Amino acid sequence: MRKIHNKNLLENARELRRAQTPQERKLWYEFLCTLPLRFTRQKIIDKYIVDFCCASKKIIVELDGSQHYEGHAPEYDAERDQYLQSLGYVVLRYTNIEFDRNFCGVCEDIWNHLGLE
């Protein structure tokens, strides 16, 4: 299997890791980095940078702020998700509002998709 990676996005991914949103920071430090599976933050997959990726389970976790609902963003996200799904990934999307109101529920949903017991 070939590794899909776009080196042109490397600096952008690094900056996104340095400038995480409060929701991304909380999900990473209070949940994802504590799991027995390895997740990476701001992972480059072809021409996209995904928020969080568990390569061994082919699961992508996206936290969407308000910019994802403006202009052409919904169509872009749908096209992006379709492409990532064509590579065999499952894309889990949560709004920041959903995350803020139900952090435990979001974590439980991710846990269930990972098939952890």
C-alpha positions, -999 to 999 in steps of 0.1 A, spaced: 0 0 0 14 34 -9 17 61 16 -4 91 7 14 123 17 17 158 4 49 175 16 36 209 5 11 207 34 37 199 61 42 234 74 5 241 74 -1 209 94 26 219 119 10 253 123 -25 237 129 -10 215 156 5 246 173 -27 266 170 -53 239 181 -88 251 189 -99 247 225 -121 218 214 -92 201 196 -70 206 225 -95 191 250 -103 161 227 -66 154 223 -54 158 259 -84 145 277 -93 116 255 -75 106 223 -39 106 237 -51 83 265 -64 56 243 -45 23 236 -46 31 199 -23 57 183 -39 88 169 -21 116 150 -31 152 150 -34 172 118 -25 143 96 -18 149 59 -37 125 37 -31 134 0 -43 170 -5 -61 172 29 -52 177 65 -75 159 89 -79 169 125 -72 135 140 -65 101 125 -62 66 138 -44 48 109 -47 13 123 -85 16 125 -88 40 95 -109 64 115 -107 102 111 -122 125 137 -132 161 126 -143 189 149 -162 215 129 -164 252 138 -189 276 123 -167 281 92 -178 247 80 -214 259 75 -206 290 55 -204 295 17 -191 264 -2 -177 248 29 -205 221 33 -199 210 -4 -161 210 1 -165 189 33 -188 164 15 -164 161 -14 -135 157 10 -153 131 31 -162 111 0 -126 111 -11 -113 100 23 -140 73 24 -128 61 -10 -95 54 6 -112 32 32 -115 58 61 -145 63 83 -150 101 89 -166 111 122 -177 147 122 -188 166 153 -197 202 155 -180 223 182 -214 230 197 -222 193 199 -187 188 214 -191 216 240 -225 204 251 -218 166 251 -181 159 254 -187 125 270 -212 115 243 -187 125 215 -159 104 233 -183 75 236 -192 76 200 -155 76 190 -148 48 214 -177 27 199 -164 33 163 -129 22 174 -144 -11 186 -128 -8 221 -141 -27 250 
